[in-house]
Each structure stands twice: as structure tokens, then as C-alpha cells.
Amino acid sequence: MSAGAQFGLFAVTAASCALAAWLSRALCHAILQAGLLADYRVNLANRTGR
């Protein structure tokens, strides 16, 4: 495989990973803000700053 094709595949993979990470963080933040995780440990840790 040529170097240009390898670089292109790397760039697409990196971009898709960054997009997936951003989307998952945004979804988690929205769920926390909606109060759906009020009784779960992740929300309790978020309130105490841990």
C-alpha cells in the first residue's frame, strides 16, 4: 500500500475516533444534566468532585 493511502487511512481513523469520543462525552454530559443518573455512583462522584 502506498504511503499516501496509509496516511489517508490513518487520518480517517483518527478523525472517526475523535468524533466518537466527542459524541460519547456529549451524550454522557446530556444524560447527567437530565438527571437520569441521579442514584448512580458516577453522578455521586461528579457532585463531590472526585
PDB file of N, CA, C and O in Angstrom:
ATOM      1  N   MET A   1       0.841  -1.167   0.000  1.00  0.00           N
ATOM      2  CA  MET A   1       0.000   0.000   0.000  1.00  0.00           C
ATOM      3  C   MET A   1       0.898   1.247   0.000  1.00  0.00           C
ATOM      4  O   MET A   1       1.927   1.281   0.676  1.00  0.00           O
ATOM      5  N   SER A   2       0.508   2.235  -0.743  1.00  0.00           N
ATOM      6  CA  SER A   2       1.345   3.435  -0.850  1.00  0.00           C
ATOM      7  C   SER A   2       1.290   4.258   0.437  1.00  0.00           C
ATOM      8  O   SER A   2       0.389   4.109   1.262  1.00  0.00           O
ATOM      9  N   ALA A   3       2.280   5.123   0.574  1.00  0.00           N
ATOM     10  CA  ALA A   3       2.353   5.959   1.772  1.00  0.00           C
ATOM     11  C   ALA A   3       1.172   6.908   1.851  1.00  0.00           C
ATOM     12  O   ALA A   3       0.672   7.177   2.943  1.00  0.00           O
ATOM     13  N   GLY A   4       0.717   7.419   0.720  1.00  0.00           N
ATOM     14  CA  GLY A   4      -0.434   8.321   0.712  1.00  0.00           C
ATOM     15  C   GLY A   4      -1.703   7.623   1.170  1.00  0.00           C
ATOM     16  O   GLY A   4      -2.504   8.205   1.902  1.00  0.00           O
ATOM     17  N   ALA A   5      -1.891   6.381   0.744  1.00  0.00           N
ATOM     18  CA  ALA A   5      -3.070   5.624   1.160  1.00  0.00           C
ATOM     19  C   ALA A   5      -3.002   5.312   2.650  1.00  0.00           C
ATOM     20  O   ALA A   5      -4.018   5.370   3.342  1.00  0.00           O
ATOM     21  N   GLN A   6      -1.828   4.985   3.144  1.00  0.00           N
ATOM     22  CA  GLN A   6      -1.675   4.706   4.573  1.00  0.00           C
ATOM     23  C   GLN A   6      -1.958   5.956   5.399  1.00  0.00           C
ATOM     24  O   GLN A   6      -2.626   5.892   6.430  1.00  0.00           O
ATOM     25  N   PHE A   7      -1.444   7.086   4.936  1.00  0.00           N
ATOM     26  CA  PHE A   7      -1.699   8.333   5.654  1.00  0.00           C
ATOM     27  C   PHE A   7      -3.185   8.672   5.624  1.00  0.00           C
ATOM     28  O   PHE A   7      -3.732   9.129   6.627  1.00  0.00           O
ATOM     29  N   GLY A   8      -3.837   8.457   4.502  1.00  0.00           N
ATOM     30  CA  GLY A   8      -5.266   8.715   4.395  1.00  0.00           C
ATOM     31  C   GLY A   8      -6.073   7.837   5.335  1.00  0.00           C
ATOM     32  O   GLY A   8      -6.992   8.314   6.000  1.00  0.00           O
ATOM     33  N   LEU A   9      -5.736   6.564   5.394  1.00  0.00           N
ATOM     34  CA  LEU A   9      -6.423   5.660   6.307  1.00  0.00           C
ATOM     35  C   LEU A   9      -6.195   6.066   7.761  1.00  0.00           C
ATOM     36  O   LEU A   9      -7.116   6.022   8.577  1.00  0.00           O
ATOM     37  N   PHE A  10      -4.977   6.456   8.075  1.00  0.00           N
ATOM     38  CA  PHE A  10      -4.684   6.919   9.431  1.00  0.00           C
ATOM     39  C   PHE A  10      -5.496   8.158   9.772  1.00  0.00           C
ATOM     40  O   PHE A  10      -6.050   8.252  10.868  1.00  0.00           O
ATOM     41  N   ALA A  11      -5.574   9.106   8.853  1.00  0.00           N
ATOM     42  CA  ALA A  11      -6.308  10.350   9.092  1.00  0.00           C
ATOM     43  C   ALA A  11      -7.801  10.074   9.295  1.00  0.00           C
ATOM     44  O   ALA A  11      -8.422  10.650  10.188  1.00  0.00           O
ATOM     45  N   VAL A  12      -8.371   9.206   8.479  1.00  0.00           N
ATOM     46  CA  VAL A  12      -9.793   8.872   8.618  1.00  0.00           C
ATOM     47  C   VAL A  12     -10.045   8.153   9.935  1.00  0.00           C
ATOM     48  O   VAL A  12     -11.039   8.427  10.607  1.00  0.00           O
ATOM     49  N   THR A  13      -9.163   7.241  10.311  1.00  0.00           N
ATOM     50  CA  THR A  13      -9.309   6.513  11.567  1.00  0.00           C
ATOM     51  C   THR A  13      -9.201   7.459  12.753  1.00  0.00           C
ATOM     52  O   THR A  13     -10.007   7.374  13.680  1.00  0.00           O
ATOM     53  N   ALA A  14      -8.235   8.348  12.743  1.00  0.00           N
ATOM     54  CA  ALA A  14      -8.062   9.301  13.840  1.00  0.00           C
ATOM     55  C   ALA A  14      -9.260  10.238  13.954  1.00  0.00           C
ATOM     56  O   ALA A  14      -9.720  10.534  15.057  1.00  0.00           O
ATOM     57  N   ALA A  15      -9.760  10.698  12.821  1.00  0.00           N
ATOM     58  CA  ALA A  15     -10.920  11.592  12.838  1.00  0.00           C
ATOM     59  C   ALA A  15     -12.163  10.883  13.361  1.00  0.00           C
ATOM     60  O   ALA A  15     -12.933  11.468  14.123  1.00  0.00           O
ATOM     61  N   SER A  16     -12.365   9.647  12.967  1.00  0.00           N
ATOM     62  CA  SER A  16     -13.549   8.931  13.431  1.00  0.00           C
ATOM     63  C   SER A  16     -13.447   8.612  14.924  1.00  0.00           C
ATOM     64  O   SER A  16     -14.458   8.637  15.626  1.00  0.00           O
ATOM     65  N   CYS A  17     -12.256   8.318  15.412  1.00  0.00           N
ATOM     66  CA  CYS A  17     -12.076   8.084  16.849  1.00  0.00           C
ATOM     67  C   CYS A  17     -12.336   9.361  17.641  1.00  0.00           C
ATOM     68  O   CYS A  17     -12.978   9.323  18.691  1.00  0.00           O
ATOM     69  N   ALA A  18     -11.847  10.473  17.151  1.00  0.00           N
ATOM     70  CA  ALA A  18     -12.077  11.746  17.836  1.00  0.00           C
ATOM     71  C   ALA A  18     -13.559  12.098  17.842  1.00  0.00           C
ATOM     72  O   ALA A  18     -14.073  12.584  18.849  1.00  0.00           O
ATOM     73  N   LEU A  19     -14.243  11.862  16.745  1.00  0.00           N
ATOM     74  CA  LEU A  19     -15.680  12.134  16.674  1.00  0.00           C
ATOM     75  C   LEU A  19     -16.457  11.230  17.628  1.00  0.00           C
ATOM     76  O   LEU A  19     -17.373  11.691  18.309  1.00  0.00           O
ATOM     77  N   ALA A  20     -16.103   9.962  17.680  1.00  0.00           N
ATOM     78  CA  ALA A  20     -16.782   9.037  18.584  1.00  0.00           C
ATOM     79  C   ALA A  20     -16.548   9.427  20.043  1.00  0.00           C
ATOM     80  O   ALA A  20     -17.466   9.341  20.858  1.00  0.00           O
ATOM     81  N   ALA A  21     -15.347   9.850  20.377  1.00  0.00           N
ATOM     82  CA  ALA A  21     -15.052  10.279  21.750  1.00  0.00           C
ATOM     83  C   ALA A  21     -15.849  11.524  22.101  1.00  0.00           C
ATOM     84  O   ALA A  21     -16.393  11.618  23.201  1.00  0.00           O
ATOM     85  N   TRP A  22     -15.925  12.470  21.191  1.00  0.00           N
ATOM     86  CA  TRP A  22     -16.684  13.695  21.431  1.00  0.00           C
ATOM     87  C   TRP A  22     -18.174  13.393  21.592  1.00  0.00           C
ATOM     88  O   TRP A  22     -18.821  13.930  22.491  1.00  0.00           O
ATOM     89  N   LEU A  23     -18.713  12.546  20.736  1.00  0.00           N
ATOM     90  CA  LEU A  23     -20.126  12.195  20.818  1.00  0.00           C
ATOM     91  C   LEU A  23     -20.454  11.466  22.125  1.00  0.00           C
ATOM     92  O   LEU A  23     -21.483  11.736  22.745  1.00  0.00           O
ATOM     93  N   SER A  24     -19.590  10.551  22.539  1.00  0.00           N
ATOM     94  CA  SER A  24     -19.857   9.825  23.779  1.00  0.00           C
ATOM     95  C   SER A  24     -19.776  10.751  24.982  1.00  0.00           C
ATOM     96  O   SER A  24     -20.559  10.612  25.922  1.00  0.00           O
ATOM     97  N   ARG A  25     -18.841  11.694  24.967  1.00  0.00           N
ATOM     98  CA  ARG A  25     -18.753  12.652  26.066  1.00  0.00           C
ATOM     99  C   ARG A  25     -19.962  13.563  26.085  1.00  0.00           C
ATOM    100  O   ARG A  25     -20.491  13.856  27.157  1.00  0.00           O
ATOM    101  N   ALA A  26     -20.411  14.018  24.930  1.00  0.00           N
ATOM    102  CA  ALA A  26     -21.589  14.878  24.857  1.00  0.00           C
ATOM    103  C   ALA A  26     -22.837  14.129  25.327  1.00  0.00           C
ATOM    104  O   ALA A  26     -23.672  14.695  26.031  1.00  0.00           O
ATOM    105  N   LEU A  27     -22.962  12.876  24.945  1.00  0.00           N
ATOM    106  CA  LEU A  27     -24.108  12.075  25.373  1.00  0.00           C
ATOM    107  C   LEU A  27     -24.088  11.863  26.880  1.00  0.00           C
ATOM    108  O   LEU A  27     -25.122  11.985  27.537  1.00  0.00           O
ATOM    109  N   CYS A  28     -22.937  11.551  27.425  1.00  0.00           N
ATOM    110  CA  CYS A  28     -22.817  11.349  28.872  1.00  0.00           C
ATOM    111  C   CYS A  28     -23.146  12.641  29.619  1.00  0.00           C
ATOM    112  O   CYS A  28     -23.835  12.607  30.639  1.00  0.00           O
ATOM    113  N   HIS A  29     -22.672  13.752  29.130  1.00  0.00           N
ATOM    114  CA  HIS A  29     -22.960  15.030  29.766  1.00  0.00           C
ATOM    115  C   HIS A  29     -24.458  15.327  29.721  1.00  0.00           C
ATOM    116  O   HIS A  29     -25.025  15.802  30.706  1.00  0.00           O
ATOM    117  N   ALA A  30     -25.093  15.054  28.602  1.00  0.00           N
ATOM    118  CA  ALA A  30     -26.529  15.296  28.475  1.00  0.00           C
ATOM    119  C   ALA A  30     -27.327  14.400  29.417  1.00  0.00           C
ATOM    120  O   ALA A  30     -28.306  14.845  30.015  1.00  0.00           O
ATOM    121  N   ILE A  31     -26.917  13.147  29.551  1.00  0.00           N
ATOM    122  CA  ILE A  31     -27.603  12.228  30.459  1.00  0.00           C
ATOM    123  C   ILE A  31     -27.434  12.681  31.905  1.00  0.00           C
ATOM    124  O   ILE A  31     -28.380  12.617  32.690  1.00  0.00           O
ATOM    125  N   LEU A  32     -26.232  13.139  32.263  1.00  0.00           N
ATOM    126  CA  LEU A  32     -26.014  13.648  33.625  1.00  0.00           C
ATOM    127  C   LEU A  32     -26.863  14.889  33.886  1.00  0.00           C
ATOM    128  O   LEU A  32     -27.456  15.021  34.957  1.00  0.00           O
ATOM    129  N   GLN A  33     -26.926  15.791  32.921  1.00  0.00           N
ATOM    130  CA  GLN A  33     -27.704  17.013  33.082  1.00  0.00           C
ATOM    131  C   GLN A  33     -29.197  16.731  33.181  1.00  0.00           C
ATOM    132  O   GLN A  33     -29.922  17.454  33.864  1.00  0.00           O
ATOM    133  N   ALA A  34     -29.660  15.686  32.504  1.00  0.00           N
ATOM    134  CA  ALA A  34     -31.075  15.335  32.542  1.00  0.00           C
ATOM    135  C   ALA A  34     -31.462  14.684  33.858  1.00  0.00           C
ATOM    136  O   ALA A  34     -32.651  14.573  34.158  1.00  0.00           O
ATOM    137  N   GLY A  35     -30.496  14.253  34.648  1.00  0.00           N
ATOM    138  CA  GLY A  35     -30.772  13.660  35.937  1.00  0.00           C
ATOM    139  C   GLY A  35     -31.067  12.171  35.877  1.00  0.00           C
ATOM    140  O   GLY A  35     -31.564  11.600  36.848  1.00  0.00           O
ATOM    141  N   LEU A  36     -30.774  11.548  34.770  1.00  0.00           N
ATOM    142  CA  LEU A  36     -31.066  10.125  34.633  1.00  0.00           C
ATOM    143  C   LEU A  36     -30.121   9.249  35.439  1.00  0.00           C
ATOM    144  O   LEU A  36     -30.408   8.075  35.669  1.00  0.00           O
ATOM    145  N   LEU A  37     -28.997   9.809  35.868  1.00  0.00           N
ATOM    146  CA  LEU A  37     -28.026   9.036  36.638  1.00  0.00           C
ATOM    147  C   LEU A  37     -27.958   9.529  38.078  1.00  0.00           C
ATOM    148  O   LEU A  37     -26.902   9.461  38.708  1.00  0.00           O
ATOM    149  N   ALA A  38     -29.074  10.023  38.601  1.00  0.00           N
ATOM    150  CA  ALA A  38     -29.073  10.645  39.928  1.00  0.00           C
ATOM    151  C   ALA A  38     -28.634   9.688  41.026  1.00  0.00           C
ATOM    152  O   ALA A  38     -27.964  10.114  41.967  1.00  0.00           O
ATOM    153  N   ASP A  39     -28.983   8.429  40.941  1.00  0.00           N
ATOM    154  CA  ASP A  39     -28.676   7.480  42.003  1.00  0.00           C
ATOM    155  C   ASP A  39     -27.450   6.625  41.728  1.00  0.00           C
ATOM    156  O   ASP A  39     -27.157   5.707  42.494  1.00  0.00           O
ATOM    157  N   TYR A  40     -26.738   6.905  40.663  1.00  0.00           N
ATOM    158  CA  TYR A  40     -25.592   6.088  40.301  1.00  0.00           C
ATOM    159  C   TYR A  40     -24.302   6.707  40.812  1.00  0.00           C
ATOM    160  O   TYR A  40     -24.229   7.914  41.044  1.00  0.00           O
ATOM    161  N   ARG A  41     -23.293   5.875  40.984  1.00  0.00           N
ATOM    162  CA  ARG A  41     -22.020   6.294  41.554  1.00  0.00           C
ATOM    163  C   ARG A  41     -21.349   7.384  40.716  1.00  0.00           C
ATOM    164  O   ARG A  41     -20.704   8.273  41.272  1.00  0.00           O
ATOM    165  N   VAL A  42     -21.490   7.331  39.399  1.00  0.00           N
ATOM    166  CA  VAL A  42     -20.831   8.335  38.554  1.00  0.00           C
ATOM    167  C   VAL A  42     -21.356   9.726  38.865  1.00  0.00           C
ATOM    168  O   VAL A  42     -20.589  10.688  38.841  1.00  0.00           O
ATOM    169  N   ASN A  43     -22.623   9.854  39.150  1.00  0.00           N
ATOM    170  CA  ASN A  43     -23.188  11.161  39.477  1.00  0.00           C
ATOM    171  C   ASN A  43     -22.779  11.586  40.884  1.00  0.00           C
ATOM    172  O   ASN A  43     -22.508  12.764  41.118  1.00  0.00           O
ATOM    173  N   LEU A  44     -22.732  10.659  41.807  1.00  0.00           N
ATOM    174  CA  LEU A  44     -22.312  10.990  43.161  1.00  0.00           C
ATOM    175  C   LEU A  44     -20.868  11.459  43.184  1.00  0.00           C
ATOM    176  O   LEU A  44     -20.530  12.404  43.897  1.00  0.00           O
ATOM    177  N   ALA A  45     -20.012  10.802  42.403  1.00  0.00           N
ATOM    178  CA  ALA A  45     -18.610  11.224  42.306  1.00  0.00           C
ATOM    179  C   ALA A  45     -18.499  12.570  41.629  1.00  0.00           C
ATOM    180  O   ALA A  45     -17.620  13.361  41.972  1.00  0.00           O
ATOM    181  N   ASN A  46     -19.370  12.848  40.675  1.00  0.00           N
ATOM    182  CA  ASN A  46     -19.349  14.121  39.977  1.00  0.00           C
ATOM    183  C   ASN A  46     -19.745  15.262  40.923  1.00  0.00           C
ATOM    184  O   ASN A  46     -19.214  16.368  40.817  1.00  0.00           O
ATOM    185  N   ARG A  47     -20.658  15.000  41.828  1.00  0.00           N
ATOM    186  CA  ARG A  47     -21.090  16.037  42.776  1.00  0.00           C
ATOM    187  C   ARG A  47     -20.019  16.354  43.802  1.00  0.00           C
ATOM    188  O   ARG A  47     -19.883  17.505  44.218  1.00  0.00           O
ATOM    189  N   THR A  48     -19.256  15.351  44.217  1.00  0.00           N
ATOM    190  CA  THR A  48     -18.232  15.566  45.238  1.00  0.00           C
ATOM    191  C   THR A  48     -16.908  16.026  44.651  1.00  0.00           C
ATOM    192  O   THR A  48     -15.997  16.387  45.396  1.00  0.00           O
ATOM    193  N   GLY A  49     -16.785  16.018  43.330  1.00  0.00           N
ATOM    194  CA  GLY A  49     -15.558  16.477  42.690  1.00  0.00           C
ATOM    195  C   GLY A  49     -14.488  15.431  42.557  1.00  0.00           C
ATOM    196  O   GLY A  49     -13.329  15.772  42.323  1.00  0.00           O
ATOM    197  N   ARG A  50     -14.831  14.169  42.698  1.00  0.00           N
ATOM    198  CA  ARG A  50     -13.833  13.099  42.573  1.00  0.00           C
ATOM    199  C   ARG A  50     -13.744  12.600  41.187  1.00  0.00           C
ATOM    200  O   ARG A  50     -12.954  11.698  40.905  1.00  0.00           O
TER     201      ARG A  50
END
